[in-house]
């Protein structure tokens, strides 16, 4: 049986931390930025963690 391939799109979007949690980029940063406050845009630049309920699915996608 052939090896399973990991999802290329997911590999580029998620990183696993040393403790095993998954980091992701925040949404809402690509367009319609004029109505968003400077503080909100600045905070959206930071990385955040994937929710616990989605972790198993994403780990399955990015496993190699």
N, C-alpha and C positions, 0 to 999 in steps of 0.2 A: 504494500500500500504506500502511495506517495506521501511525502511530508506535507503537513498543513502549512499554508502560507499565512503570514501575519498581514493585517490590513495596512496597506501603505499610507492611506490617508490618516489613519489613527496614529501610526508611528510618528508622523510629522506634527500632530496636534497635541500629543500627551507625553509627559515625562514621568518616570517613576522616581520618587524620592528615596532616600536611604532607609526610611522607616517603612517603605512599601506603599505609601499613599500616592495618589496620582495628581499631578499638577496640570492645570489647563489655563488658557488665556480667557479673559472675560469677553463677553459679547457686547454689542451696542457701541462699537468704537469705529465703525467703518464709514458711516455717512450720517447726514442730518445732525451735524455737530454744533451748528450755530445756536440751537435752542438749549443745548446742554451746558450747564455751568462749568467753569474752569475746574472747580474742585471735583465735580463728578467725573469729568474727562481724565483728570489726573489719577483719581482712584481706580478708574477702569484700566489703566495701564498695568497695574499690578497683577501678578499671577494669583490664582486661587486654587483651592482643592476641589476635586470632583466629589460629588455627594456619595455617601456611603452606599446608598441603594444602587448606584450606577457603577461602582468600582469593579464588581465581578465581571460585568459585561465588557468593560473597557480593557481590563487585564487580559481577557480572552482574545480580544482583537489585536493587542499589541505583543502577545507572546511570540517568541521566535522559535 
